[in-house]
Structure formats: C-alpha cells, structure tokens
Amino acid sequence: MTKIAFFDTKPYDKVWFDHFSGDYQVEITYFESKLNHKTAPLANGYEVVCAFVNDTIDEQVIDDLYQGGVRLLAMRCAGYNNIDFKASFGKIHIVRVPAYSPYAVAEHAMALLLSLVRQTHHSYVRTREFNFSLNGLVGFDLHGKTIGVVGTGKIGRVFIDICKGFGMRVLAYDPYPNDSISVDYCSFDELCRESDIISLHCPLTEDSFHLVGRESIAKMKDGVVLINTSRGALVDSLALLEGIRSKKIGGAALDVYEEEAELFYEDRSTTILDDDILMLLISMPNVLVTSHQAFLTKEALQNIALTTLKSIESYAKGDVMEHEICYQCDTCNKVTGQRCF
C-alpha cells in the first residue's frame, strides 16, 4: 500500500481520487494546507506527495521532503514552474498531468471571451436586480475579427478550432511551430499589431515571463482584448492595469494572475486584499476575472486523478513513469524506457 500525502485539498479533488484509490492500492491522507516550508514536515513518513500548481516547492521544501522519506512528487496539474527541479534531481522523481482536458481550458477561454465582449456578466447582475436596460451592454461580433493565439500546443490547437468555428481569422505565434495544423504563423510582434483579440496558451518560461508587458502592449491595436487562461506571470499585471486605464486595452479576461498563489482557490470575501493591483483590475468594468477555474470540469478532474494514480502505481512497481519530468528534460535526449535518474 503506497502512502500519499495530498496537499492543498479541495472537496472536488477528493471525489475522483477517493473513487479510484481502491483500484490502485494507495492510502491517501488529505491536507487542506498548501505545501511550503512550514507544512512540508506533514509529509514525514510518506513516500509520495501529491501537490498542485500554487504550492511552493523550492529547494528547502525539496530537502525537507527528501529527508522525511518522500521519493515521488506527483503534480496533479500540467504546470510545474513552481518546482526547483535542480534541487530535486537525483532525490525526488517528479511526474505531472500534461493533458487532463485541453477542451476544458480552451472552452473556458472562449466562454470568458464571449462573456467579456457581450457583457453577459454585467447583464446577469442587472437582471437579478430587475434592471432590464440594455444601455452600456453593446458588444461586437467575433465573426470576421482577427484573433492572435500564443501557443499552439494541445489547448491552443483546440482553441484555434473553436475560433475558426466562429468565423474568425486566426494568427498564431509559437517558437516551435506545428506544421501539421492549418494556421497562419507569424512573429509575436506581428501578432500584436494585427490582432483584435489575443489569447495566451503557452507555458511560463524565462523567455515568456511578462511576454505581455509595456513594450508589447504599445504595439497592440487600440482597444485590443486580452485573454489569459495559461499562466499569470505571462502578463505584467501593472502594465495591464496601465493599458486598461489608458484605454489601449479594451478588455481583459483573466483566469490566472501572477500573484495568485495565496488568493485563488480560497474564500477571501471577508478579508481586505493586500494586492492593490488585483483589486483595481477586478474593479474595472471591462475586466473579467475567474479563479483559475478553466480546468474545472468533471472530465478533467477524472483524468487528473487517473493519470496521477497511474503514475504513482508505475513508481511503486519500479516501472518507467510516462509523465516524469526533470530539469534536464528540455535539453537531454531522454531514453525511452528509462527513468530520468
């Protein structure tokens, strides 16, 4: 029986992990707290830790986990920019869920875009107060507009197909273009200049950090709409706020935020937020924020649980873990049939 310490637990996490745990010979202890240097000792005596995208997994946490007996870190998400891979190499194996549901995220991105440009969220609030006026709710057609899609991985490709269904012209930027898909690739600068709408679907790396900042915003069309369902730090939040205030940016829909770690997934309705930028962004009538919700579908949660538990089973059996990653994986020629170390 493999013992798992499960951090940052929410009720919707437990549904599918509890449902499948009996099939994989695991014993899960759920902790509501996030994983960080203060909570890492809770994992002492466990061989496997299951963590999430906003947990803090730095060198100190890696060392604490390793000294406590942890040998596998199972990330129940696709993102992993919160992990110190160099510190973990040779000590703790890391697996992730690379594709729980590209449809969930892509569809949420389109839902945000439609809500934003058709003012659905404002209309909902009005009618609940029996205000049936249409003043101030004028939107625009998506048909015929140019949308720039940054990142053409699985999610980006699904989103492109959705956009084509709306009759939109699609431009795409990706440092590693996929020749198998029918889309017009261009430089990021050209995408900024030509797009009426820009949607981000790329990973967070050193090169993509603050990809959308003062310089790139200045190149965009006046009134551009920005959608981000990928990683918060792709966007310089202060530059975004300035762009909205100056009306350079006509609207923004964010499912992620660069300083979200201590905010998203939690109920902060009775507290005063310390983050002035986020408070100002949320107060803007042309900004729509959801709390890292894009992944949250029944299908995605089921896939996350199954993929994570299968990786843990492979680890326990001594088998190769299909979704293992390490700090060398971007540059090494990983040998099929072998673990990272």
C-alpha positions as CSV (number, residue, x, y, z in Angstrom):
1,M,0.0,0.0,0.0
2,T,1.5,3.3,-1.1
3,K,1.0,6.2,1.3
4,I,0.3,9.6,-0.2
5,A,0.4,13.0,1.4
6,F,-2.1,15.1,-0.5
7,F,-1.7,18.9,-0.2
8,D,-4.0,21.9,-0.9
9,T,-7.0,19.6,-0.9
10,K,-10.4,20.9,-2.1
11,P,-13.7,18.9,-2.0
12,Y,-13.7,18.5,-5.7
13,D,-10.2,16.9,-5.6
14,K,-11.3,14.1,-3.2
15,V,-14.3,13.0,-5.4
16,W,-12.3,11.2,-8.1
17,F,-9.2,10.4,-6.0
18,D,-11.4,8.6,-3.5
19,H,-13.4,7.0,-6.3
20,F,-10.3,5.4,-7.9
21,S,-7.9,5.0,-5.0
22,G,-9.2,1.4,-4.2
23,D,-8.1,0.3,-7.7
24,Y,-4.5,1.5,-7.2
25,Q,-3.6,0.2,-3.7
26,V,-3.0,3.6,-2.2
27,E,-3.7,5.2,1.1
28,I,-4.3,9.0,0.8
29,T,-4.0,11.5,3.7
30,Y,-5.6,14.8,2.7
31,F,-4.2,18.1,4.0
32,E,-6.0,21.3,3.3
33,S,-2.9,23.4,3.7
34,K,-0.7,24.3,0.7
35,L,2.7,22.6,0.5
36,N,5.5,25.0,1.6
37,H,8.4,25.1,4.0
38,K,6.1,25.3,7.0
39,T,3.9,22.3,6.0
40,A,6.5,20.0,4.4
41,P,7.0,18.2,7.7
42,L,3.5,16.9,7.5
43,A,4.8,14.6,4.7
44,N,7.3,12.8,7.0
45,G,6.9,9.1,6.7
46,Y,5.2,9.3,3.3
47,E,6.9,8.1,0.1
48,V,4.7,10.1,-2.2
49,V,3.5,13.7,-2.1
50,C,0.7,15.0,-4.4
51,A,0.8,18.8,-4.9
52,F,-0.8,21.5,-7.0
53,V,0.1,24.5,-9.1
54,N,0.2,27.1,-6.4
55,D,2.2,25.1,-3.9
56,T,5.7,26.3,-3.1
57,I,8.2,23.6,-3.9
58,D,11.6,25.3,-3.6
59,E,15.0,23.9,-2.6
60,Q,14.2,24.0,1.1
61,V,10.9,22.1,0.6
62,I,12.6,19.6,-1.6
63,D,15.2,18.9,1.0
64,D,12.6,18.7,3.8
65,L,10.5,16.2,1.8
66,Y,13.6,14.1,0.9
67,Q,14.8,13.9,4.5
68,G,11.3,12.9,5.5
69,G,11.3,9.9,3.1
70,V,9.5,11.4,0.1
71,R,10.7,10.0,-3.2
72,L,8.0,10.9,-5.6
73,L,6.3,14.3,-6.2
74,A,3.1,13.8,-8.2
75,M,1.8,17.1,-9.6
76,R,-1.9,16.9,-10.3
77,C,-1.6,19.6,-12.9
78,A,0.2,20.5,-16.1
79,G,2.2,23.4,-14.9
80,Y,5.4,23.0,-12.9
81,N,7.1,26.4,-12.8
82,N,6.7,26.4,-9.0
83,I,9.3,23.5,-8.6
84,D,13.0,23.7,-8.1
85,F,13.9,20.9,-10.4
86,K,17.7,21.2,-10.0
87,A,17.3,20.6,-6.2
88,S,15.1,17.6,-6.8
89,F,17.3,15.9,-9.4
90,G,18.7,12.6,-8.0
91,K,16.5,12.8,-5.0
92,I,12.8,13.0,-5.8
93,H,11.2,11.9,-9.0
94,I,8.5,14.3,-10.4
95,V,5.5,13.5,-12.5
96,R,2.7,15.7,-13.8
97,V,-0.6,15.5,-15.8
98,P,0.3,17.0,-19.1
99,A,-3.2,16.9,-20.7
100,Y,-6.1,16.4,-18.4
101,S,-8.5,18.1,-20.8
102,P,-7.5,20.7,-23.4
103,Y,-11.1,21.1,-24.2
104,A,-11.9,22.3,-20.7
105,V,-9.3,25.1,-20.8
106,A,-10.0,26.1,-24.4
107,E,-13.8,26.2,-23.9
108,H,-13.4,28.3,-20.8
109,A,-11.2,30.8,-22.7
110,M,-14.0,31.1,-25.3
111,A,-16.6,31.5,-22.5
112,L,-14.5,34.3,-21.0
113,L,-14.2,36.0,-24.4
114,L,-17.9,35.8,-25.1
115,S,-18.9,37.0,-21.7
116,L,-16.5,39.9,-21.9
117,V,-17.4,41.2,-25.4
118,R,-21.2,40.6,-25.0
119,Q,-21.3,41.9,-21.4
120,T,-23.0,38.7,-20.1
121,H,-21.6,39.1,-16.6
122,H,-23.0,42.6,-16.3
123,S,-26.3,41.6,-17.7
124,Y,-26.6,38.8,-15.2
125,V,-26.1,41.2,-12.3
126,R,-28.6,43.7,-13.7
127,T,-31.5,41.3,-14.3
128,R,-31.1,39.9,-10.8
129,E,-32.0,43.4,-9.6
130,F,-34.8,43.6,-12.2
131,N,-32.9,46.1,-14.2
132,F,-33.7,45.2,-17.8
133,S,-32.0,48.2,-19.5
134,L,-29.6,47.4,-22.4
135,N,-27.7,50.7,-22.0
136,G,-23.9,50.1,-21.9
137,L,-24.1,46.5,-23.0
138,V,-23.2,46.9,-26.6
139,G,-20.7,44.3,-27.7
140,F,-19.2,43.3,-31.0
141,D,-19.3,40.3,-33.4
142,L,-16.4,37.8,-33.2
143,H,-17.1,36.8,-36.8
144,G,-14.5,38.3,-39.1
145,K,-12.3,39.5,-36.3
146,T,-8.6,38.6,-36.1
147,I,-7.5,36.6,-33.1
148,G,-3.9,36.0,-32.1
149,V,-3.3,32.7,-30.4
150,V,0.0,32.5,-28.5
151,G,1.0,28.8,-28.1
152,T,-0.2,26.0,-30.4
153,G,0.1,23.1,-28.0
154,K,-3.0,20.9,-27.3
155,I,-5.0,23.6,-25.7
156,G,-4.0,26.2,-28.3
157,R,-5.0,23.9,-31.1
158,V,-8.4,23.2,-29.6
159,F,-8.9,26.9,-29.1
160,I,-7.9,27.6,-32.7
161,D,-10.6,25.2,-33.9
162,I,-13.2,26.9,-31.8
163,C,-12.2,30.3,-33.2
164,K,-12.4,29.0,-36.7
165,G,-15.9,27.8,-36.0
166,F,-16.9,31.4,-35.1
167,G,-15.5,32.6,-38.5
168,M,-12.5,34.4,-37.1
169,R,-9.2,34.9,-38.8
170,V,-6.5,33.2,-36.7
171,L,-2.9,34.2,-36.4
172,A,-0.6,32.1,-34.2
173,Y,2.8,32.5,-32.6
174,D,4.8,29.7,-31.2
175,P,8.6,29.4,-31.0
176,Y,8.2,25.8,-32.1
177,P,5.6,25.9,-34.9
178,N,3.5,22.8,-35.7
179,D,3.4,22.3,-39.4
180,S,0.6,19.7,-39.1
181,I,-2.0,22.3,-38.3
182,S,-3.7,24.8,-40.7
183,V,-2.9,28.2,-39.2
184,D,-1.0,31.3,-40.2
185,Y,2.1,31.6,-38.1
186,C,3.7,34.9,-37.6
187,S,6.1,36.7,-35.2
188,F,4.9,37.8,-31.8
189,D,5.3,41.5,-32.9
190,E,3.1,40.9,-36.0
191,L,0.5,39.1,-33.9
192,C,0.4,42.1,-31.5
193,R,0.0,44.6,-34.4
194,E,-2.7,42.6,-36.3
195,S,-4.9,41.0,-33.6
196,D,-8.2,42.4,-32.4
197,I,-8.1,39.7,-29.6
198,I,-5.1,38.0,-28.1
199,S,-5.4,34.7,-26.2
200,L,-2.5,33.1,-24.3
201,H,-2.0,29.4,-24.3
202,C,1.7,28.9,-23.7
203,P,3.8,27.7,-20.8
204,L,5.7,30.0,-18.4
205,T,9.4,30.0,-19.1
206,E,12.3,32.5,-18.7
207,D,11.5,33.7,-22.3
208,S,7.8,34.0,-21.8
209,F,7.9,35.8,-18.4
210,H,5.9,39.1,-18.8
211,L,5.5,38.4,-22.5
212,V,2.7,40.9,-22.4
213,G,4.2,44.0,-20.9
214,R,4.5,47.7,-21.6
215,E,6.5,47.2,-24.8
216,S,4.3,44.6,-26.4
217,I,1.1,46.4,-25.3
218,A,2.3,49.5,-27.0
219,K,2.4,47.5,-30.3
220,M,-1.1,46.3,-30.0
221,K,-4.2,47.7,-31.6
222,D,-6.2,50.3,-29.7
223,G,-9.0,48.5,-27.9
224,V,-7.4,45.0,-28.1
225,V,-9.0,42.3,-25.9
226,L,-6.6,40.1,-23.9
227,I,-7.5,36.6,-22.7
228,N,-5.2,34.6,-20.3
229,T,-6.1,31.1,-19.2
230,S,-2.5,29.9,-19.1
231,R,0.0,31.3,-16.5
232,G,-0.4,34.6,-14.6
233,A,3.2,35.7,-15.0
234,L,2.9,35.8,-18.8
235,V,1.3,39.2,-18.2
236,D,2.9,42.1,-16.4
237,S,-0.1,43.0,-14.2
238,L,0.9,46.6,-13.6
239,A,1.4,47.1,-17.4
240,L,-2.0,45.5,-18.0
241,L,-3.6,47.9,-15.5
242,E,-2.0,50.9,-17.1
243,G,-3.1,49.6,-20.5
244,I,-6.7,49.4,-19.4
245,R,-6.6,52.8,-17.7
246,S,-5.3,54.4,-20.9
247,K,-7.9,52.5,-22.9
248,K,-5.2,50.9,-25.0
249,I,-6.6,47.6,-23.9
250,G,-10.3,47.4,-24.4
251,G,-10.9,44.5,-22.2
252,A,-9.2,41.6,-20.3
253,A,-10.4,38.3,-19.2
254,L,-8.1,36.5,-16.7
255,D,-8.3,33.0,-15.3
256,V,-4.8,33.3,-13.9
257,Y,-2.9,36.1,-12.1
258,E,0.8,36.3,-11.4
259,E,0.4,36.8,-7.6
260,E,-2.5,34.3,-7.3
261,A,-0.8,31.8,-5.0
262,E,-2.2,33.0,-1.7
263,L,-5.5,34.2,-3.2
264,F,-7.0,31.8,-5.7
265,Y,-8.9,28.7,-4.6
266,E,-9.6,30.4,-1.3
267,D,-12.6,32.4,0.1
268,R,-11.2,35.9,0.8
269,S,-14.7,37.6,0.8
270,T,-14.3,38.7,4.5
271,T,-10.8,40.0,4.2
272,I,-9.2,43.1,2.8
273,L,-6.8,42.1,0.0
274,D,-3.2,43.4,0.2
275,D,-2.9,43.2,-3.6
276,D,-3.9,46.7,-4.8
277,I,-3.3,45.8,-8.5
278,L,-5.7,42.9,-8.4
279,M,-8.3,44.9,-6.5
280,L,-8.1,47.6,-9.2
281,L,-8.3,45.2,-12.0
282,I,-11.4,43.5,-10.6
283,S,-13.0,46.9,-10.1
284,M,-12.7,47.7,-13.8
285,P,-15.9,47.2,-15.7
286,N,-14.1,45.8,-18.7
287,V,-12.1,43.2,-16.8
288,L,-13.4,39.7,-16.0
289,V,-11.5,37.5,-13.5
290,T,-12.1,33.9,-12.7
291,S,-10.2,32.0,-10.0
292,H,-8.0,29.6,-12.1
293,Q,-11.2,27.8,-13.0
294,A,-10.5,26.8,-16.6
295,F,-9.5,23.2,-15.8
296,L,-12.6,22.5,-13.6
297,T,-14.8,20.1,-15.4
298,K,-15.9,16.6,-14.4
299,E,-13.9,15.1,-17.3
300,A,-10.7,16.9,-16.4
301,L,-10.9,16.1,-12.7
302,Q,-11.4,12.4,-13.6
303,N,-8.4,12.4,-16.0
304,I,-6.3,14.2,-13.4
305,A,-7.0,11.6,-10.8
306,L,-6.5,8.6,-13.1
307,T,-3.3,9.9,-14.7
308,T,-1.8,10.8,-11.3
309,L,-2.7,7.4,-9.7
310,K,-1.3,5.6,-12.7
311,S,2.0,7.4,-12.4
312,I,2.1,6.5,-8.7
313,E,1.4,2.9,-9.5
314,S,4.2,2.8,-12.0
315,Y,6.6,4.3,-9.5
316,A,5.6,1.8,-6.8
317,K,6.2,-1.1,-9.2
318,G,9.5,0.2,-10.3
319,D,8.3,0.8,-13.8
320,V,9.0,3.8,-16.1
321,M,6.7,6.7,-15.4
322,E,5.4,8.0,-18.7
323,H,4.9,11.6,-17.5
324,E,8.1,12.0,-15.5
325,I,10.0,15.3,-15.9
326,C,13.3,16.7,-14.6
327,Y,15.4,19.9,-15.0
328,Q,17.3,18.3,-17.9
329,C,14.2,17.2,-19.9
330,D,14.2,20.3,-22.1
331,T,17.8,19.6,-23.3
332,C,18.6,16.0,-22.9
333,N,17.8,13.1,-25.2
334,K,15.6,11.2,-22.8
335,V,16.0,7.4,-23.3
336,T,12.7,5.6,-23.9
337,G,12.1,3.0,-21.3
338,Q,14.2,4.7,-18.6
339,R,13.5,7.0,-15.7
340,C,15.1,10.4,-15.5
341,F,17.6,9.2,-12.9
